[in-house]
Amino acid sequence: MGQKRNRLLEPRDLDLSKTHPGIIPGREPELRLSIPRIPVSEGAGGRIIPVCEPVLDGNEAAYVARAVSSGWISSAGKFIPEFEERFAAFCGTKYAVACTSGTTALHLAFATLGIGPGDEVIVPTFTMIATANAVRYAGGTPVFVDSEPETGNLDPGQVERAITPRTKAVVPIHTYGHPADMERLLAICDKHGLYLVEDAAEAHGAEWKGRRAGSIGDVGCFSFYANKIITTGEGGMLVTDSPDVARIARNLRDHAFSEERHFWHKFTGYNYRMTNLQAAVGVAQMERIDSFVEARRRNAARYTAGLAGLPGLSTPVEKPGFKNVFWMYGIRLDEKAFGLGRDGLRRELAERGIETRTFFIPMHLQPIFFKAAGGEYPVAEELCRRGMYLPSASSLTSSDVDLVVEAIRDIHAGARR
Ligand SMILES: Cc1ncc(COP(=O)(O)O)c(C=O)c1O
């Protein structure tokens, strides 16, 4: 590229081996095709049980074909309003605004709520990077708060202590499908005049006191990435009861073209438009969303029964008054009591063809946030050291759940010998 005046972006890295020894998970274990194919006619060799995979055997292909043959493949076309209406009805909100991802739904939410430079937004340190990044995209500053031990969700007691005159919003995530403590978070946000934005990327259909995730705060944001409870490949949705929030978010997602004049812009907008092709997949997924949620709950109950009594292994909870959709079935390991650590169990499962993932690495330990974060986050760090999730797709069969349970029991017995 020759001599340029500026240098390319430099990565930032971080060595945590002295301050937080052993906290960063080891390398991803290599998966073996060890699960026998049944019936054998399905092909030679074994298979794996993936941690997640989409279920696309309904009307997805037919609706996409319909969108293609109509010629409406960009962001106009009838599947988009249909998907938005169905999703709003599912959540119990008045409005839904489809966009390109869960991340852009969050960014649209923060931009619409007027969050910008100088504003602080409280987010859990135990989350996926997008929650915190979206605050930065809007120009705001993410302020990290630790989790409750039981669910891994934002700890309301600590939220209250983190509020300053610059705080504008609180953003709980509904970790792995279990809603955050919305009762206390609503009370805190009401008391301090703060927006409550639900990052419901992992919680389609989850409930608190019968109210659906995403519909409880001022705005809810969802992801439709391929591993989510429903998918559009990539995609996201913002839901709200506020006509003003819906109107501004809708405008911002489409370059903020003005109503009175086409190439006239009174906001800095974005191109965050979902395509009609993606919405076609979304409509087909909405036809089956209840069965996907039920499958995840059924498999979770089977895992919990199968893993009961294993020393040092704790299984996910469903607190009274909540509906957990178990987007991912997360377990935690106490190395001493179980006989093997989290990374060891993952390696052994991978040898047997069973894919797993570690829990999040908290935001305050990320190279991009470490310096600014400060504070102490013992719960999130413990979750990071001990947590992993098991195969959790809606298509997972009960015999696959049993295979995973047997493998874990066998590995535990081997570790004890
Ligand atoms: C809690 C949380 N927030 C936001 C996102 C971002 O969603 P997307 O990947 O669709 O941008 C995810 C995705 O995994 C997530 O788990």
The ligand as an ORCA input file, in Angstrom:
! r2SCAN-3c Opt
* xyz 0 1
  C     -26.324    -11.307     25.378
  C     -26.071    -11.033     23.931
  N     -26.197     -9.778     23.477
  C     -26.013     -9.479     22.176
  C     -25.674    -10.434     21.255
  C     -25.391    -10.029     19.843
  O     -26.244    -10.567     18.895
  P     -25.769    -10.659     17.360
  O     -24.711    -11.696     17.275
  O     -27.021    -11.009     16.617
  O     -25.263     -9.309     16.979
  C     -25.539    -11.764     21.669
  C     -25.195    -12.792     20.685
  O     -24.758    -13.843     20.881
  C     -25.723    -12.069     23.040
  O     -25.587    -13.326     23.503
*
